[in-house]
């Protein structure tokens, strides 16, 4: 599958899941944009309502790595030290683009706040969940969703930990 096909497949999977679970969401079509601040302006949402999604690699020991999909409010950064501590790791850093895109099943800038891969542990900062709705690019640079936070939490079932710096 090409990158383009993969992102559309991930988008369809997301919409199918949300519809199946009766989630309350709105779709926004906009010019292609992956940067949190810029896409928030296009959608008209506050940056702190945006789900910034980063794939983090944590080394547990010399041979064992774990991957975390860290989701924080758009106006905050992922605290790598907090993620490392949660997993009891010796090192944490951003996963390389190829690994992040493979695990997330979408290109950088469009990573969903959902994990569709058992290798990718979803951890969300509680500050994002304080918002009534969250906004994120929907596995495509030209399409975003606004999703009711309580529906997001029920469907994604994230581990909730303070990981925003």
SVG drawing of the C-alpha trace seen along z (x, -y; Angstrom):
<svg xmlns="http://www.w3.org/2000/svg" viewBox="-25 -31 47 39">
<polyline fill="none" stroke="black" stroke-width="0.4" points="0.0,0.0 1.2,-3.5 1.4,-6.1 -1.7,-7.7 -3.7,-4.5 -2.5,-3.8 -3.7,-7.1 -7.1,-6.8 -7.4,-3.2 -6.6,-4.6 -9.1,-7.4 -11.9,-5.0 -11.1,-2.7 -11.4,-5.7 -14.7,-6.9 -16.1,-3.3 -15.1,-2.9 -16.6,-6.2 -19.9,-5.5 -20.1,-2.0 -19.8,-3.4 -22.2,-6.3 -19.5,-9.0 -20.4,-12.7 -18.0,-14.2 -17.7,-16.8 -15.5,-16.6 -13.5,-19.6 -12.1,-19.8 -9.3,-22.3 -6.1,-23.0 -3.4,-20.4 -1.7,-21.3 0.0,-19.3 1.4,-21.9 -0.8,-22.1 -1.0,-25.9 -1.6,-26.4 -4.3,-23.7 -6.0,-24.9 -6.3,-28.4 -7.9,-26.8 -10.4,-24.8 -11.1,-27.7 -10.3,-25.8 -8.1,-26.9 -4.7,-25.3 -5.1,-23.7 -8.1,-21.7 -5.9,-20.2 -4.5,-16.7 -0.8,-16.8 0.2,-13.1 3.8,-12.1 5.3,-8.5 7.9,-8.1 10.5,-5.2 11.4,-4.1 14.3,-1.8 13.6,0.5 17.0,2.2 19.7,2.8 17.4,5.1 13.9,4.0 12.1,1.0 8.5,-0.1 6.6,-2.6 4.1,-5.1 1.6,-7.3 1.9,-10.3 -1.1,-12.7 -0.9,-16.2 -2.7,-19.5 -1.6,-21.4 0.0,-24.2 2.2,-21.8 5.1,-19.6 5.5,-15.9 7.6,-15.5 10.0,-12.6 11.2,-12.2 7.7,-11.6 7.0,-9.0 10.3,-7.3 9.5,-7.2 6.0,-5.7 7.5,-2.8 10.5,-2.4 12.8,-3.0 16.4,-4.0 15.9,-6.4 13.1,-8.0 13.2,-9.9 11.1,-10.6 10.7,-7.6 12.1,-8.0 9.7,-9.0 9.6,-5.7 8.7,-3.8 6.2,-6.4 4.4,-6.4 4.3,-2.5 3.0,-2.2 0.5,-5.1 -0.5,-4.0 -0.5,-7.6 2.1,-10.2 3.7,-12.6 1.4,-15.6 -1.7,-13.4 -1.2,-10.9 -4.4,-10.0 -4.9,-10.0 -6.0,-6.4 -3.7,-3.3 -4.6,-0.6 -1.3,1.3 -0.7,3.5 3.0,2.3 1.8,-1.3 0.7,-2.2 -1.7,-5.1 -1.1,-7.6 -3.0,-10.9 -2.4,-13.9 -5.4,-14.7 -5.3,-18.4 -6.5,-17.4 -9.3,-15.4 -10.5,-18.5 -11.7,-20.0 -15.3,-19.3 -14.1,-18.4 -10.7,-17.5 -9.5,-18.3 -7.1,-16.4 -6.0,-15.7 -7.8,-12.5 -4.9,-10.5 -5.0,-13.1 -3.5,-16.5 -6.7,-17.9 -9.2,-16.6 -9.7,-17.0 -12.2,-15.9 -13.7,-17.5 -14.7,-14.7 -16.6,-14.8 -14.0,-14.1 -16.2,-11.7 -16.7,-9.7 -13.0,-9.8 -12.2,-8.5 -14.7,-5.7 -13.6,-4.5 -9.8,-5.0 -9.6,-3.8 -6.2,-5.6 -4.0,-5.4 -4.3,-8.8 -1.1,-10.2 0.5,-13.7 3.0,-13.7 2.8,-17.3 5.6,-19.7"/>
</svg>
